[in-house]
Amino acid sequence: MANSKLFDRVKMSVSGTPGTGTVTLGSAATGYRSFAGAGVVNTNVVSYLIEESSNWEFGTGTYTSSGTTLSRDTVTASSAGGTTKVSFTSAAYVYITALTADLVQLDSAGNATALGTPASATLTNATGLPISTGVSGLGANIATFLATPSSANLLAAMTTDTGSGNLVFSTSPTLVTPILGTPTSGTLTNCTGYTVGNLSGLGTNVATALGNATNAANGLVQLDAAGLLPAEDGSQLTNLPGSRVLLTTLTASNSASLAPATNLLTSTYNIYQLVFDRVLPATISAYLTMKAYAGGYVSSGYAGGCTRFISPSSLNTLISETAIELTAQYPVNTGNGLSGSCYIINPAGGYTTFDYGFVCTTTAGASGISRGMSTYNSATAVTGFQVVASSGNITSGTIKVYGIK
């Protein structure tokens, strides 16, 4: 069979006088399609027929979409005799048509003749190919295994193997006295029967401690109710009163504000701690405020205030109802930022309390300390918060949010 493509109902006129050379395609004949209209794409090889009066030629050629030309690569036959190209004028027409070589030929019994070596084939519905004689390139004993797939025949077909017996699959196999050697990795969750005394690499008296009960003289520390050991940062103490769990870290990078998800604060924790670490406004004269989120960021209804101490002789108290003044309107000096903590108490129960204390350096170079308490005077639950500068963005710094049981 030929390697050319076939397309339905294609007939085009010829532009110019091709002679015996490449044909420049004109337009589709009435009732027919153009090459492109039928789906022919650039570099496709097609079977063609060219007719002009009693002159004709058929063969295979390559379609070029730029300039819309068809080369006459191989002439199968022509009215000029044999494979001689015919000299055509602009009165000729070009067809895409099937050639004899494009079709499977049948013998007198109706069977397909030999296909030769096709460029490709799909044998989805083909049957009757014998493994032992019809497939070449198989390794030793592979054909035997494919015909009779047994563990013994598979073992005979393998070139590298160890052991004997039946084939083993991954799910729940039963192994008979296996020697595992040194595995690269393994999960021993359900393994039993291994004694502490057989463990290697333990420090002095560790095996003794592991072998004793947790409350014995040489035993291990007492675990909590969930079977967890205390961690320095409190991350494993989620079931103990007073335990602290890190929920999220807010990192400023020239940010308009610092705010977690608006549903972060819930009844899961009675107290939330916000730890500020060198939170620095971009504007040197700016100060920091915080608003509660209760269905939206609230700009009214705060009661309480913040006292600031710049030196023993300088004291000022600021009371605001529009926001929580974290620094009592200190202008925070660039390079140092604001550090300290704010506790949000009972945010799910309404009338949420904010208890905070911070230290910073003012624009005048003096050390500034602010201490205050505020209440959001509403029964609505507070579920989030937002920290902003009085002007400009927040250049850098972090706020870690912890939940405390």
C-alpha positions as a Markdown table, in Angstrom:
| # | Residue | x | y | z |
|---|---|---|---|---|
| 1 | Met | 0.0 | 0.0 | 0.0 |
| 2 | Ala | 1.1 | 3.6 | -0.7 |
| 3 | Asn | 2.1 | 6.0 | 2.1 |
| 4 | Ser | -0.1 | 8.8 | 0.7 |
| 5 | Lys | -3.3 | 10.2 | 2.3 |
| 6 | Leu | -6.7 | 10.2 | 0.9 |
| 7 | Phe | -9.3 | 12.9 | 1.2 |
| 8 | Asp | -12.9 | 12.9 | 0.0 |
| 9 | Arg | -14.3 | 15.0 | -3.0 |
| 10 | Val | -11.4 | 17.3 | -3.8 |
| 11 | Lys | -11.0 | 19.0 | -7.2 |
| 12 | Met | -9.2 | 22.2 | -7.9 |
| 13 | Ser | -8.3 | 24.3 | -10.9 |
| 14 | Val | -4.7 | 25.1 | -11.8 |
| 15 | Ser | -3.3 | 28.6 | -11.6 |
| 16 | Gly | -0.7 | 29.5 | -14.2 |
| 17 | Thr | 1.0 | 27.1 | -16.6 |
| 18 | Pro | 2.7 | 24.3 | -14.6 |
| 19 | Gly | 4.2 | 22.5 | -17.6 |
| 20 | Thr | 5.8 | 19.4 | -16.1 |
| 21 | Gly | 6.7 | 21.1 | -12.8 |
| 22 | Thr | 5.0 | 21.8 | -9.5 |
| 23 | Val | 1.3 | 22.7 | -9.8 |
| 24 | Thr | 0.0 | 25.9 | -8.3 |
| 25 | Leu | -3.5 | 25.3 | -7.1 |
| 26 | Gly | -6.3 | 27.6 | -8.0 |
| 27 | Ser | -9.8 | 27.4 | -6.6 |
| 28 | Ala | -12.2 | 24.5 | -5.8 |
| 29 | Ala | -14.4 | 23.3 | -8.7 |
| 30 | Thr | -18.1 | 23.8 | -8.4 |
| 31 | Gly | -19.5 | 21.1 | -6.0 |
| 32 | Tyr | -16.0 | 20.1 | -4.8 |
| 33 | Arg | -13.7 | 21.0 | -1.9 |
| 34 | Ser | -10.3 | 22.6 | -1.9 |
| 35 | Phe | -7.3 | 20.7 | -0.4 |
| 36 | Ala | -7.4 | 22.8 | 2.7 |
| 37 | Gly | -11.2 | 22.6 | 2.9 |
| 38 | Ala | -11.0 | 18.8 | 2.9 |
| 39 | Gly | -8.4 | 18.8 | 5.8 |
| 40 | Val | -5.1 | 18.5 | 3.9 |
| 41 | Val | -2.3 | 20.1 | 5.9 |
| 42 | Asn | 1.2 | 21.3 | 5.0 |
| 43 | Thr | 3.6 | 18.5 | 3.9 |
| 44 | Asn | 0.8 | 15.9 | 3.5 |
| 45 | Val | 1.6 | 13.4 | 0.7 |
| 46 | Val | -1.6 | 12.7 | -1.3 |
| 47 | Ser | -2.5 | 10.5 | -4.3 |
| 48 | Tyr | -3.5 | 12.8 | -7.2 |
| 49 | Leu | -5.0 | 12.8 | -10.7 |
| 50 | Ile | -4.4 | 15.7 | -13.2 |
| 51 | Glu | -6.7 | 15.9 | -16.3 |
| 52 | Glu | -6.7 | 18.3 | -19.2 |
| 53 | Ser | -8.8 | 17.3 | -22.2 |
| 54 | Ser | -7.5 | 13.8 | -23.2 |
| 55 | Asn | -4.3 | 14.3 | -21.3 |
| 56 | Trp | -4.0 | 12.7 | -17.8 |
| 57 | Glu | -1.4 | 11.8 | -15.1 |
| 58 | Phe | -1.7 | 10.2 | -11.7 |
| 59 | Gly | 0.8 | 9.6 | -8.9 |
| 60 | Thr | 1.7 | 11.0 | -5.5 |
| 61 | Gly | 2.8 | 14.5 | -4.5 |
| 62 | Thr | 3.4 | 16.8 | -1.6 |
| 63 | Tyr | 1.0 | 19.6 | -0.6 |
| 64 | Thr | 2.5 | 22.9 | 0.5 |
| 65 | Ser | 0.0 | 25.2 | 2.2 |
| 66 | Ser | 2.1 | 28.3 | 1.6 |
| 67 | Gly | 1.4 | 29.3 | -2.0 |
| 68 | Thr | -0.9 | 26.3 | -2.2 |
| 69 | Thr | 1.2 | 24.0 | -4.4 |
| 70 | Leu | 1.3 | 20.3 | -5.2 |
| 71 | Ser | 4.6 | 18.8 | -6.2 |
| 72 | Arg | 4.5 | 15.8 | -8.6 |
| 73 | Asp | 6.9 | 13.5 | -6.6 |
| 74 | Thr | 6.2 | 10.1 | -8.2 |
| 75 | Val | 4.3 | 9.6 | -11.5 |
| 76 | Thr | 2.6 | 6.2 | -11.5 |
| 77 | Ala | 1.2 | 6.4 | -15.1 |
| 78 | Ser | 0.3 | 9.1 | -17.6 |
| 79 | Ser | -1.2 | 9.6 | -21.1 |
| 80 | Ala | 2.3 | 10.4 | -22.3 |
| 81 | Gly | 3.3 | 6.7 | -21.6 |
| 82 | Gly | 4.8 | 5.0 | -18.6 |
| 83 | Thr | 5.8 | 7.4 | -15.8 |
| 84 | Thr | 6.5 | 10.4 | -18.1 |
| 85 | Lys | 5.2 | 13.7 | -16.8 |
| 86 | Val | 2.6 | 15.5 | -18.9 |
| 87 | Ser | 3.0 | 19.2 | -19.7 |
| 88 | Phe | -0.2 | 20.9 | -18.5 |
| 89 | Thr | -1.7 | 24.4 | -18.9 |
| 90 | Ser | -4.0 | 26.4 | -16.8 |
| 91 | Ala | -7.0 | 24.5 | -18.2 |
| 92 | Ala | -6.1 | 21.4 | -16.2 |
| 93 | Tyr | -7.9 | 20.2 | -13.0 |
| 94 | Val | -6.3 | 18.4 | -10.0 |
| 95 | Tyr | -8.1 | 15.6 | -8.0 |
| 96 | Ile | -7.3 | 13.7 | -4.9 |
| 97 | Thr | -8.1 | 10.1 | -5.7 |
| 98 | Ala | -7.3 | 6.6 | -4.6 |
| 99 | Leu | -4.6 | 4.7 | -6.6 |
| 100 | Thr | -4.4 | 0.9 | -7.0 |
| 101 | Ala | -1.5 | 1.0 | -4.5 |
| 102 | Asp | -3.7 | 2.6 | -1.9 |
| 103 | Leu | -6.0 | -0.4 | -1.8 |
| 104 | Val | -5.8 | -3.9 | -0.4 |
| 105 | Gln | -5.9 | -6.4 | -3.2 |
| 106 | Leu | -7.8 | -9.7 | -2.9 |
| 107 | Asp | -6.8 | -12.9 | -4.5 |
| 108 | Ser | -9.3 | -15.2 | -6.4 |
| 109 | Ala | -10.4 | -16.7 | -3.0 |
| 110 | Gly | -11.2 | -13.3 | -1.6 |
| 111 | Asn | -8.2 | -13.2 | 0.7 |
| 112 | Ala | -6.0 | -10.2 | 1.1 |
| 113 | Thr | -2.7 | -10.5 | -0.6 |
| 114 | Ala | 0.6 | -10.0 | 1.3 |
| 115 | Leu | 0.8 | -6.5 | 2.7 |
| 116 | Gly | 4.6 | -6.3 | 2.6 |
| 117 | Thr | 6.1 | -4.2 | 5.4 |
| 118 | Pro | 3.5 | -1.6 | 6.3 |
| 119 | Ala | 4.8 | 1.7 | 8.0 |
| 120 | Ser | 2.3 | 1.1 | 10.8 |
| 121 | Ala | -0.7 | -1.1 | 11.6 |
| 122 | Thr | -3.4 | -1.5 | 14.3 |
| 123 | Leu | -4.2 | -5.2 | 15.0 |
| 124 | Thr | -6.9 | -4.6 | 17.6 |
| 125 | Asn | -9.2 | -7.3 | 16.0 |
| 126 | Ala | -6.5 | -9.5 | 14.5 |
| 127 | Thr | -6.6 | -13.1 | 15.6 |
| 128 | Gly | -4.7 | -16.4 | 14.9 |
| 129 | Leu | -1.1 | -15.2 | 15.4 |
| 130 | Pro | 0.8 | -18.2 | 17.0 |
| 131 | Ile | 3.2 | -17.2 | 19.8 |
| 132 | Ser | 5.6 | -20.0 | 19.1 |
| 133 | Thr | 6.1 | -19.2 | 15.4 |
| 134 | Gly | 4.4 | -15.9 | 14.7 |
| 135 | Val | 6.3 | -13.6 | 17.1 |
| 136 | Ser | 10.0 | -13.1 | 16.7 |
| 137 | Gly | 12.5 | -11.6 | 19.1 |
| 138 | Leu | 11.3 | -13.3 | 22.3 |
| 139 | Gly | 13.9 | -14.4 | 24.9 |
| 140 | Ala | 14.6 | -18.0 | 25.9 |
| 141 | Asn | 11.5 | -19.8 | 27.3 |
| 142 | Ile | 9.3 | -16.7 | 27.0 |
| 143 | Ala | 7.0 | -18.3 | 24.4 |
| 144 | Thr | 6.6 | -21.3 | 26.7 |
| 145 | Phe | 5.6 | -19.1 | 29.6 |
| 146 | Leu | 3.1 | -17.1 | 27.5 |
| 147 | Ala | 1.5 | -20.4 | 26.3 |
| 148 | Thr | 1.5 | -21.9 | 29.8 |
| 149 | Pro | 1.9 | -19.2 | 32.5 |
| 150 | Ser | 3.1 | -21.1 | 35.6 |
| 151 | Ser | 5.5 | -20.1 | 38.3 |
| 152 | Ala | 7.9 | -22.8 | 37.1 |
| 153 | Asn | 7.8 | -21.6 | 33.5 |
| 154 | Leu | 8.3 | -18.0 | 34.6 |
| 155 | Leu | 11.3 | -19.0 | 36.7 |
| 156 | Ala | 12.8 | -20.8 | 33.6 |
| 157 | Ala | 12.3 | -17.6 | 31.6 |
| 158 | Met | 14.1 | -15.4 | 34.1 |
| 159 | Thr | 17.8 | -14.7 | 33.7 |
| 160 | Thr | 18.3 | -13.3 | 37.2 |
| 161 | Asp | 16.5 | -14.9 | 40.1 |
| 162 | Thr | 16.9 | -16.2 | 43.6 |
| 163 | Gly | 15.0 | -18.8 | 45.6 |
| 164 | Ser | 12.4 | -21.2 | 44.5 |
| 165 | Gly | 8.7 | -22.0 | 44.9 |
| 166 | Asn | 5.6 | -20.0 | 43.9 |
| 167 | Leu | 5.2 | -16.5 | 42.5 |
| 168 | Val | 4.8 | -13.8 | 45.2 |
| 169 | Phe | 2.5 | -10.8 | 44.9 |
| 170 | Ser | 2.5 | -7.6 | 47.0 |
| 171 | Thr | -0.8 | -8.0 | 48.9 |
| 172 | Ser | -0.7 | -10.4 | 51.9 |
| 173 | Pro | 1.8 | -12.9 | 50.6 |
| 174 | Thr | 2.8 | -15.9 | 52.7 |
| 175 | Leu | 6.5 | -16.3 | 52.7 |
| 176 | Val | 8.2 | -19.5 | 53.9 |
| 177 | Thr | 11.4 | -18.9 | 55.8 |
| 178 | Pro | 12.5 | -15.9 | 53.8 |
| 179 | Ile | 15.9 | -14.3 | 54.3 |
| 180 | Leu | 15.4 | -10.5 | 53.7 |
| 181 | Gly | 19.0 | -9.4 | 54.0 |
| 182 | Thr | 19.3 | -5.7 | 54.6 |
| 183 | Pro | 16.3 | -3.9 | 53.2 |
| 184 | Thr | 16.7 | -0.3 | 52.0 |
| 185 | Ser | 13.5 | 0.7 | 53.9 |
| 186 | Gly | 10.6 | -1.0 | 55.6 |
| 187 | Thr | 7.5 | -0.3 | 57.7 |
| 188 | Leu | 7.2 | -2.5 | 60.8 |
| 189 | Thr | 3.9 | -1.1 | 62.1 |
| 190 | Asn | 2.3 | -4.6 | 62.6 |
| 191 | Cys | 5.5 | -6.6 | 63.3 |
| 192 | Thr | 5.6 | -8.4 | 66.7 |
| 193 | Gly | 8.0 | -10.6 | 68.6 |
| 194 | Tyr | 11.1 | -8.5 | 68.4 |
| 195 | Thr | 12.6 | -7.9 | 71.9 |
| 196 | Val | 14.2 | -4.7 | 73.1 |
| 197 | Gly | 17.4 | -6.6 | 74.0 |
| 198 | Asn | 18.0 | -7.3 | 70.3 |
| 199 | Leu | 18.0 | -3.6 | 69.3 |
| 200 | Ser | 21.4 | -2.3 | 68.4 |
| 201 | Gly | 22.9 | 1.2 | 68.7 |
| 202 | Leu | 21.1 | 2.2 | 71.9 |
| 203 | Gly | 22.8 | 4.4 | 74.5 |
| 204 | Thr | 23.7 | 3.4 | 78.0 |
| 205 | Asn | 20.6 | 2.1 | 80.0 |
| 206 | Val | 18.2 | 3.0 | 77.2 |
| 207 | Ala | 17.2 | -0.6 | 76.7 |
| 208 | Thr | 16.6 | -0.9 | 80.5 |
| 209 | Ala | 14.3 | 2.2 | 80.3 |
| 210 | Leu | 12.4 | 0.9 | 77.3 |
| 211 | Gly | 11.9 | -2.4 | 79.1 |
| 212 | Asn | 10.3 | -0.9 | 82.2 |
| 213 | Ala | 6.8 | 0.5 | 82.7 |
| 214 | Thr | 6.5 | 4.3 | 82.3 |
| 215 | Asn | 6.1 | 4.9 | 86.0 |
| 216 | Ala | 8.9 | 2.6 | 87.1 |
| 217 | Ala | 12.1 | 3.9 | 88.7 |
| 218 | Asn | 14.1 | 3.5 | 85.4 |
| 219 | Gly | 11.2 | 4.1 | 83.1 |
| 220 | Leu | 10.3 | 6.9 | 80.6 |
| 221 | Val | 8.4 | 10.1 | 81.2 |
| 222 | Gln | 4.6 | 10.0 | 81.6 |
| 223 | Leu | 2.7 | 10.7 | 78.4 |
| 224 | Asp | -0.4 | 12.8 | 78.2 |
| 225 | Ala | -3.9 | 11.5 | 77.6 |
| 226 | Ala | -3.4 | 11.4 | 73.8 |
| 227 | Gly | -0.1 | 9.5 | 74.1 |
| 228 | Leu | 1.9 | 12.6 | 73.2 |
| 229 | Leu | 5.2 | 13.9 | 74.5 |
| 230 | Pro | 5.4 | 17.6 | 75.4 |
| 231 | Ala | 7.1 | 19.7 | 72.8 |
| 232 | Glu | 9.0 | 22.9 | 73.5 |
| 233 | Asp | 6.8 | 25.0 | 71.2 |
| 234 | Gly | 3.7 | 23.3 | 72.5 |
| 235 | Ser | 2.7 | 21.9 | 69.2 |
| 236 | Gln | 1.9 | 18.4 | 70.6 |
| 237 | Leu | 0.0 | 19.6 | 73.7 |
| 238 | Thr | -3.3 | 20.1 | 71.9 |
| 239 | Asn | -5.3 | 18.1 | 74.5 |
| 240 | Leu | -3.9 | 19.8 | 77.7 |
| 241 | Pro | -5.2 | 23.0 | 79.4 |
| 242 | Gly | -3.0 | 25.9 | 78.7 |
| 243 | Ser | -1.3 | 24.3 | 75.7 |
| 244 | Arg | -0.2 | 26.6 | 72.9 |
| 245 | Val | -0.4 | 25.6 | 69.2 |
| 246 | Leu | 1.1 | 27.7 | 66.3 |
| 247 | Leu | -1.8 | 28.3 | 63.8 |
| 248 | Thr | -0.2 | 30.6 | 61.2 |
| 249 | Thr | 2.6 | 33.1 | 60.5 |
| 250 | Leu | 1.9 | 36.4 | 58.8 |
| 251 | Thr | 5.0 | 37.8 | 57.0 |
| 252 | Ala | 5.1 | 41.4 | 55.9 |
| 253 | Ser | 6.8 | 42.3 | 52.5 |
| 254 | Asn | 5.8 | 45.8 | 51.7 |
| 255 | Ser | 2.2 | 44.7 | 52.6 |
| 256 | Ala | -0.8 | 47.0 | 52.8 |
| 257 | Ser | -1.9 | 45.0 | 55.9 |
| 258 | Leu | -1.3 | 41.8 | 57.9 |
| 259 | Ala | -4.4 | 39.7 | 58.3 |
| 260 | Pro | -5.1 | 35.9 | 58.6 |
| 261 | Ala | -8.1 | 34.1 | 57.2 |
| 262 | Thr | -11.3 | 35.8 | 58.4 |
| 263 | Asn | -12.4 | 32.6 | 60.0 |
| 264 | Leu | -9.2 | 31.8 | 61.9 |
| 265 | Leu | -10.5 | 32.7 | 65.3 |
| 266 | Thr | -13.1 | 30.1 | 66.6 |
| 267 | Ser | -14.3 | 28.6 | 69.8 |
| 268 | Thr | -11.6 | 25.9 | 69.5 |
| 269 | Tyr | -9.3 | 28.1 | 71.6 |
| 270 | Asn | -10.3 | 30.4 | 74.5 |
| 271 | Ile | -7.3 | 32.7 | 74.0 |
| 272 | Tyr | -5.2 | 33.6 | 70.9 |
| 273 | Gln | -1.7 | 35.1 | 71.2 |
| 274 | Leu | -0.3 | 37.3 | 68.5 |
| 275 | Val | 3.5 | 37.5 | 68.8 |
| 276 | Phe | 4.9 | 40.6 | 66.9 |
| 277 | Asp | 8.5 | 40.4 | 65.8 |
| 278 | Arg | 10.0 | 43.6 | 64.4 |
| 279 | Val | 7.0 | 44.7 | 62.5 |
| 280 | Leu | 8.2 | 47.8 | 60.6 |
| 281 | Pro | 6.0 | 50.4 | 58.8 |
| 282 | Ala | 7.4 | 51.7 | 55.5 |
| 283 | Thr | 6.6 | 55.4 | 56.6 |
| 284 | Ile | 8.9 | 56.6 | 59.3 |
| 285 | Ser | 6.2 | 58.6 | 61.1 |
| 286 | Ala | 3.5 | 55.9 | 60.9 |
| 287 | Tyr | 2.1 | 54.0 | 63.9 |
| 288 | Leu | 0.3 | 50.6 | 64.0 |
| 289 | Thr | -3.4 | 49.9 | 64.7 |
| 290 | Met | -5.5 | 46.7 | 64.7 |
| 291 | Lys | -9.2 | 46.1 | 63.8 |
| 292 | Ala | -11.3 | 43.1 | 64.7 |
| 293 | Tyr | -13.2 | 41.1 | 62.0 |
| 294 | Ala | -16.8 | 40.4 | 62.9 |
| 295 | Gly | -18.5 | 39.9 | 59.6 |
| 296 | Gly | -16.3 | 42.7 | 58.3 |
| 297 | Tyr | -13.4 | 44.8 | 59.7 |
| 298 | Val | -15.0 | 46.9 | 62.5 |
| 299 | Ser | -14.2 | 50.7 | 62.7 |
| 300 | Ser | -16.3 | 51.5 | 65.8 |
| 301 | Gly | -17.4 | 50.1 | 69.1 |
| 302 | Tyr | -14.0 | 49.7 | 70.8 |
| 303 | Ala | -13.7 | 50.6 | 74.5 |
| 304 | Gly | -10.4 | 51.1 | 76.4 |
| 305 | Gly | -7.0 | 52.6 | 75.5 |
| 306 | Cys | -3.3 | 52.4 | 75.4 |
| 307 | Thr | -0.7 | 54.1 | 77.6 |
| 308 | Arg | 2.7 | 55.0 | 76.2 |
| 309 | Phe | 5.9 | 55.5 | 78.2 |
| 310 | Ile | 8.8 | 57.3 | 76.3 |
| 311 | Ser | 10.7 | 58.1 | 79.5 |
| 312 | Pro | 9.8 | 58.4 | 83.2 |
| 313 | Ser | 8.8 | 62.0 | 82.7 |
| 314 | Ser | 6.7 | 61.3 | 79.6 |
| 315 | Leu | 3.3 | 59.5 | 79.9 |
| 316 | Asn | 0.3 | 59.6 | 77.7 |
| 317 | Thr | -2.9 | 57.6 | 77.5 |
| 318 | Leu | -4.9 | 57.4 | 74.2 |
| 319 | Ile | -8.5 | 56.2 | 74.0 |
| 320 | Ser | -9.9 | 55.3 | 70.6 |
| 321 | Glu | -13.3 | 53.9 | 69.5 |
| 322 | Thr | -12.3 | 53.4 | 65.8 |
| 323 | Ala | -9.4 | 51.0 | 66.2 |
| 324 | Ile | -7.1 | 49.4 | 68.7 |
| 325 | Glu | -4.1 | 51.7 | 69.0 |
| 326 | Leu | -1.3 | 49.2 | 69.5 |
| 327 | Thr | 1.5 | 51.9 | 70.0 |
| 328 | Ala | -0.6 | 54.8 | 71.3 |
| 329 | Gln | 0.3 | 56.6 | 68.1 |
| 330 | Tyr | 4.0 | 56.2 | 68.6 |
| 331 | Pro | 5.8 | 57.0 | 65.3 |
| 332 | Val | 7.9 | 53.8 | 64.9 |
| 333 | Asn | 11.5 | 54.4 | 63.8 |
| 334 | Thr | 12.7 | 52.5 | 60.7 |
| 335 | Gly | 15.2 | 49.7 | 61.3 |
| 336 | Asn | 13.8 | 48.5 | 64.6 |
| 337 | Gly | 10.1 | 47.9 | 64.2 |
| 338 | Leu | 7.5 | 46.9 | 66.8 |
| 339 | Ser | 7.9 | 43.8 | 69.0 |
| 340 | Gly | 5.6 | 42.3 | 71.6 |
| 341 | Ser | 2.4 | 40.4 | 72.2 |
| 342 | Cys | -1.4 | 40.8 | 72.0 |
| 343 | Tyr | -3.8 | 38.4 | 73.6 |
| 344 | Ile | -7.3 | 38.1 | 72.1 |
| 345 | Ile | -9.5 | 36.7 | 74.9 |
| 346 | Asn | -12.8 | 34.8 | 74.3 |
| 347 | Pro | -13.3 | 35.9 | 70.6 |
| 348 | Ala | -16.2 | 33.5 | 70.1 |
| 349 | Gly | -18.2 | 34.6 | 73.1 |
| 350 | Gly | -18.6 | 38.3 | 72.3 |
| 351 | Tyr | -17.3 | 41.4 | 74.0 |
| 352 | Thr | -13.8 | 40.3 | 73.1 |
| 353 | Thr | -10.9 | 41.6 | 75.1 |
| 354 | Phe | -7.5 | 42.6 | 73.6 |
| 355 | Asp | -4.6 | 42.7 | 76.1 |
| 356 | Tyr | -1.3 | 43.9 | 74.6 |
| 357 | Gly | 2.2 | 45.3 | 75.3 |
| 358 | Phe | 4.9 | 46.4 | 72.9 |
| 359 | Val | 8.3 | 48.0 | 72.7 |
| 360 | Cys | 9.8 | 50.0 | 69.9 |
| 361 | Thr | 12.1 | 52.9 | 69.2 |
| 362 | Thr | 10.5 | 56.2 | 68.3 |
| 363 | Thr | 11.5 | 58.5 | 65.5 |
| 364 | Ala | 13.2 | 60.7 | 68.1 |
| 365 | Gly | 15.4 | 57.7 | 69.1 |
| 366 | Ala | 13.9 | 57.2 | 72.5 |
| 367 | Ser | 12.7 | 53.7 | 73.7 |
| 368 | Gly | 9.0 | 53.5 | 73.7 |
| 369 | Ile | 6.8 | 51.1 | 75.6 |
| 370 | Ser | 3.1 | 50.8 | 75.1 |
| 371 | Arg | 0.7 | 48.9 | 77.3 |
| 372 | Gly | -3.1 | 48.7 | 76.9 |
| 373 | Met | -6.4 | 46.8 | 77.0 |
| 374 | Ser | -9.4 | 47.3 | 74.7 |
| 375 | Thr | -12.7 | 45.6 | 74.3 |
| 376 | Tyr | -14.8 | 45.2 | 71.2 |
| 377 | Asn | -18.1 | 46.2 | 72.8 |
| 378 | Ser | -20.4 | 43.8 | 70.9 |
| 379 | Ala | -21.9 | 40.3 | 71.4 |
| 380 | Thr | -20.8 | 39.4 | 67.9 |
| 381 | Ala | -18.0 | 36.9 | 67.7 |
| 382 | Val | -14.7 | 38.1 | 66.5 |
| 383 | Thr | -13.3 | 35.7 | 63.8 |
| 384 | Gly | -10.2 | 37.6 | 62.5 |
| 385 | Phe | -8.1 | 40.7 | 62.7 |
| 386 | Gln | -6.2 | 43.2 | 60.6 |
| 387 | Val | -3.0 | 45.1 | 61.4 |
| 388 | Val | -2.3 | 48.3 | 59.4 |
| 389 | Ala | 0.0 | 51.3 | 59.5 |
| 390 | Ser | -1.5 | 54.7 | 59.9 |
| 391 | Ser | 0.0 | 55.6 | 56.5 |
| 392 | Gly | 1.9 | 53.6 | 53.9 |
| 393 | Asn | 2.6 | 49.8 | 53.9 |
| 394 | Ile | 4.3 | 47.5 | 56.3 |
| 395 | Thr | 7.8 | 46.8 | 55.1 |
| 396 | Ser | 8.8 | 43.7 | 57.1 |
| 397 | Gly | 8.3 | 41.7 | 60.2 |
| 398 | Thr | 6.2 | 38.7 | 61.3 |
| 399 | Ile | 3.1 | 38.0 | 63.4 |
| 400 | Lys | 2.8 | 34.5 | 64.7 |
| 401 | Val | -0.7 | 33.4 | 65.7 |
| 402 | Tyr | -1.1 | 30.8 | 68.5 |
| 403 | Gly | -4.1 | 29.2 | 69.9 |
| 404 | Ile | -4.2 | 28.6 | 73.7 |
| 405 | Lys | -6.6 | 26.1 | 75.3 |
